[in-house]
Amino acid sequence: MQRYDERTVIIRQGLHTNFEAPFLYLLLGTERALLLDTGTGHVPLRPLVEGLLDGQQLVVAHTHAHGDHVGGDAEFAEAIVPIPTEVVGWTAPEVAAFFGLSEWPEGVAQFDLGDRVLDIIPIPGHHASHIAVYDRATRLLFTGDTVYPGRLYVADWAAFRASVSRLARFVAAGNPVEWVLGAHIELTTRPGEDYPMGATEHPDEHELRLAPAVLAELDAVLGAEPERIVRDHFIVYPV
């Protein structure tokens, strides 16, 4: 666990518990806290999260519904007063309904944690219910499995390409980004070099943070037809 600031907590599941080693994010407002993803479920998460709260309602949401991002949900489904908890559903219609995204995947919804407004941006392509979260307070853009220093698996090429362009336009339209923070690290410090699938050790690991220019680069290199693309800070994998 690492605090980015007093109201932003970065949690990483250890490689020794699961090779996916996902990153989870806890964003604290004055009224609500948003936990973004719950990992694979192989380690207790709820006690850590509850220990970081200060009376806020907890909302558990997900960048998308793959198992390494929703595996810990059961812990929070059992949560009781004094910490009211709501777990957002996994499907695109459920995500859209919760955040008020009436024109999915178009549009951007605002979600107020209390003195902290987040922008929720649909970005399907890796997964049908995928979202990005932009935090106006820190200028952090949380991108899940769509942009991170690793293998970007693309299930729906047209949707992925449209989503990346939509995300790039959102930033260019006057939403400044300090850093892009994704959900994994699968690259070494050597340009375009990834670890073997299932690796439980990451010597010389790439930094988690990506400059916003990497998002613009991804947008620029995605062509009309699916193809594997190797760049310094990501590898695109059609599946």
C-alpha positions as CSV (number, residue, x, y, z in Angstrom):
1,M,0.0,0.0,0.0
2,Q,1.2,3.5,-0.8
3,R,-0.5,6.9,-0.3
4,Y,-0.3,9.1,-3.3
5,D,-1.7,11.9,-1.1
6,E,-3.9,12.1,2.0
7,R,-7.0,11.1,0.0
8,T,-5.6,8.7,-2.6
9,V,-4.3,5.2,-1.8
10,I,-2.6,2.8,-4.2
11,I,-2.9,-0.9,-3.2
12,R,-1.1,-3.6,-5.0
13,Q,-1.8,-7.3,-4.6
14,G,1.5,-9.1,-4.2
15,L,3.0,-11.2,-7.0
16,H,3.5,-14.0,-4.5
17,T,-0.3,-14.2,-4.1
18,N,-1.2,-14.1,-7.8
19,F,0.9,-13.4,-10.9
20,E,-1.6,-10.8,-12.1
21,A,-0.6,-8.6,-9.2
22,P,-3.3,-6.0,-9.9
23,F,-3.3,-2.4,-8.6
24,L,-6.4,-1.2,-6.7
25,Y,-7.2,2.4,-5.9
26,L,-9.0,3.9,-2.9
27,L,-10.2,7.4,-3.5
28,L,-11.5,9.2,-0.4
29,G,-14.0,12.0,-0.3
30,T,-15.7,13.7,2.6
31,E,-19.0,11.7,2.2
32,R,-18.0,8.6,0.1
33,A,-15.0,6.6,-0.8
34,L,-14.5,4.7,-4.0
35,L,-12.6,1.5,-4.1
36,L,-11.7,0.8,-7.7
37,D,-11.3,-3.0,-8.2
38,T,-11.0,-5.7,-5.6
39,G,-8.2,-7.9,-7.0
40,T,-8.2,-11.7,-7.3
41,G,-9.6,-12.5,-3.9
42,H,-6.6,-14.4,-2.7
43,V,-5.8,-12.0,0.2
44,P,-8.0,-10.2,2.7
45,L,-8.8,-6.7,1.5
46,R,-11.7,-5.5,3.5
47,P,-9.8,-5.0,6.8
48,L,-7.2,-2.8,5.0
49,V,-9.8,-0.7,3.3
50,E,-12.0,-0.2,6.3
51,G,-9.0,0.8,8.3
52,L,-8.4,3.7,5.8
53,L,-12.0,5.0,6.0
54,D,-13.1,7.8,8.3
55,G,-16.9,7.4,8.4
56,Q,-17.5,7.5,4.6
57,Q,-19.9,5.3,2.8
58,L,-17.9,2.8,0.7
59,V,-18.7,2.3,-3.0
60,V,-16.9,-0.7,-4.6
61,A,-16.7,-0.3,-8.4
62,H,-14.5,-1.9,-11.1
63,T,-12.6,-0.9,-14.1
64,H,-14.1,-4.0,-15.6
65,A,-15.4,-7.4,-14.6
66,H,-12.5,-9.8,-15.3
67,G,-11.7,-12.1,-12.4
68,D,-8.5,-10.4,-11.3
69,H,-10.5,-7.2,-10.8
70,V,-13.7,-8.5,-9.0
71,G,-12.3,-11.5,-7.1
72,G,-12.5,-9.8,-3.7
73,D,-16.1,-8.5,-4.1
74,A,-17.6,-11.2,-1.7
75,E,-15.8,-9.6,1.2
76,F,-17.7,-6.3,0.7
77,A,-21.0,-7.9,-0.1
78,E,-21.0,-9.0,3.5
79,A,-20.2,-5.5,4.9
80,I,-22.6,-4.2,7.6
81,V,-23.1,-1.0,9.5
82,P,-21.2,1.0,10.7
83,I,-19.7,1.1,7.3
84,P,-22.4,1.2,4.6
85,T,-21.2,-0.4,1.4
86,E,-22.5,-0.6,-2.1
87,V,-21.0,-2.9,-4.7
88,V,-21.6,-1.9,-8.3
89,G,-22.6,-4.6,-10.7
90,W,-20.4,-6.1,-13.3
91,T,-22.3,-5.7,-16.6
92,A,-22.3,-2.6,-18.8
93,P,-26.0,-1.9,-18.2
94,E,-25.4,-2.1,-14.4
95,V,-22.4,0.1,-14.5
96,A,-24.2,2.6,-16.8
97,A,-27.3,2.7,-14.5
98,F,-25.3,3.2,-11.4
99,F,-23.2,6.1,-12.7
100,G,-26.0,7.6,-14.9
101,L,-24.5,6.9,-18.3
102,S,-27.6,7.0,-20.4
103,E,-25.8,6.8,-23.8
104,W,-23.2,4.1,-23.1
105,P,-20.5,4.0,-24.4
106,E,-20.8,7.7,-25.2
107,G,-20.9,10.5,-22.6
108,V,-19.1,11.2,-19.3
109,A,-20.8,11.0,-15.9
110,Q,-19.8,12.8,-12.8
111,F,-19.6,11.0,-9.5
112,D,-19.1,13.2,-6.4
113,L,-17.4,11.6,-3.4
114,G,-17.9,14.8,-1.4
115,D,-15.5,17.7,-2.2
116,R,-14.0,15.4,-4.8
117,V,-15.6,15.0,-8.2
118,L,-14.7,12.0,-10.5
119,D,-15.5,11.7,-14.2
120,I,-16.6,8.2,-15.3
121,I,-15.7,7.4,-18.9
122,P,-16.9,4.3,-20.7
123,I,-14.1,2.6,-22.6
124,P,-15.2,-0.9,-23.8
125,G,-12.9,-2.9,-26.0
126,H,-10.8,-4.9,-23.5
127,H,-14.1,-5.8,-21.8
128,A,-17.6,-4.7,-22.5
129,S,-18.1,-3.0,-19.1
130,H,-14.8,-1.2,-18.9
131,I,-14.6,2.3,-17.5
132,A,-11.8,4.9,-16.9
133,V,-12.0,7.2,-13.9
134,Y,-10.6,10.8,-14.0
135,D,-9.9,12.5,-10.7
136,R,-10.1,16.3,-11.1
137,A,-8.4,16.8,-7.7
138,T,-5.2,14.9,-8.5
139,R,-5.4,14.9,-12.3
140,L,-4.9,11.2,-12.2
141,L,-6.5,9.1,-14.9
142,F,-7.2,5.5,-13.9
143,T,-7.4,3.3,-17.0
144,G,-7.6,-0.3,-15.7
145,D,-6.5,-2.8,-18.4
146,T,-6.9,-0.4,-21.3
147,V,-3.6,1.5,-20.8
148,Y,-0.8,0.3,-18.6
149,P,2.8,-0.7,-18.9
150,G,2.1,-4.2,-20.2
151,R,0.1,-6.3,-22.6
152,L,-3.0,-4.6,-23.7
153,Y,-5.4,-7.4,-24.6
154,V,-8.0,-6.3,-27.1
155,A,-11.2,-8.4,-27.4
156,D,-13.1,-6.0,-29.6
157,W,-10.7,-4.0,-31.8
158,A,-13.2,-1.5,-33.2
159,A,-14.6,-0.7,-29.7
160,F,-11.1,-0.5,-28.2
161,R,-9.9,1.9,-30.9
162,A,-13.0,4.1,-30.4
163,S,-12.6,4.0,-26.7
164,V,-8.9,5.1,-26.8
165,S,-9.8,7.9,-29.1
166,R,-12.6,9.0,-26.9
167,L,-10.3,9.0,-23.9
168,A,-7.6,10.9,-25.7
169,R,-10.2,13.5,-26.8
170,F,-11.4,13.8,-23.2
171,V,-7.9,14.7,-22.1
172,A,-7.3,17.1,-25.1
173,A,-10.6,18.9,-24.4
174,G,-9.2,20.5,-21.3
175,N,-8.9,17.7,-18.7
176,P,-5.2,17.8,-17.8
177,V,-3.6,14.5,-16.8
178,E,-0.6,14.4,-14.5
179,W,-0.3,10.6,-14.7
180,V,-2.1,7.6,-16.3
181,L,-2.4,4.8,-13.8
182,G,-3.4,1.3,-15.0
183,A,-4.1,-2.0,-13.3
184,H,-0.9,-4.0,-13.9
185,I,2.8,-3.9,-14.7
186,E,4.0,-6.5,-17.2
187,L,7.0,-4.7,-18.8
188,T,10.6,-4.4,-17.7
189,T,12.5,-1.2,-17.8
190,R,13.8,-2.2,-21.2
191,P,11.6,-0.8,-24.0
192,G,8.9,-3.1,-25.1
193,E,10.1,-6.1,-23.2
194,D,7.6,-8.0,-21.2
195,Y,7.8,-10.7,-18.5
196,P,6.8,-14.3,-19.4
197,M,3.1,-15.0,-18.8
198,G,2.6,-16.1,-15.2
199,A,5.9,-14.7,-13.9
200,T,5.9,-14.3,-10.1
201,E,9.0,-12.2,-10.0
202,H,9.5,-8.9,-11.8
203,P,13.1,-7.8,-11.6
204,D,13.8,-4.4,-13.2
205,E,10.1,-3.6,-13.3
206,H,8.7,-0.7,-15.4
207,E,7.2,2.2,-13.4
208,L,3.5,2.1,-12.9
209,R,3.0,5.8,-13.8
210,L,2.7,6.6,-17.5
211,A,2.8,10.1,-19.0
212,P,-0.3,11.3,-20.8
213,A,1.7,11.3,-24.0
214,V,1.6,7.5,-23.9
215,L,-2.2,7.6,-24.2
216,A,-1.8,9.9,-27.3
217,E,0.7,7.5,-28.7
218,L,-1.6,4.5,-28.3
219,D,-4.4,6.5,-30.0
220,A,-2.0,7.3,-32.9
221,V,-0.7,3.8,-33.5
222,L,-4.1,1.9,-33.5
223,G,-5.0,1.2,-37.1
224,A,-8.3,0.0,-38.6
225,E,-7.2,-3.7,-38.6
226,P,-6.2,-5.8,-35.5
227,E,-2.4,-6.2,-35.2
228,R,0.2,-6.8,-32.5
229,I,2.0,-3.5,-31.8
230,V,5.1,-3.3,-29.7
231,R,6.1,0.2,-28.3
232,D,8.4,1.2,-25.4
233,H,5.6,1.5,-22.8
234,F,3.0,-1.0,-24.0
235,I,2.3,-4.0,-26.2
236,V,-1.1,-4.3,-28.0
237,Y,-2.4,-7.8,-28.2
238,P,-5.5,-8.6,-30.3
239,V,-7.3,-11.7,-28.9
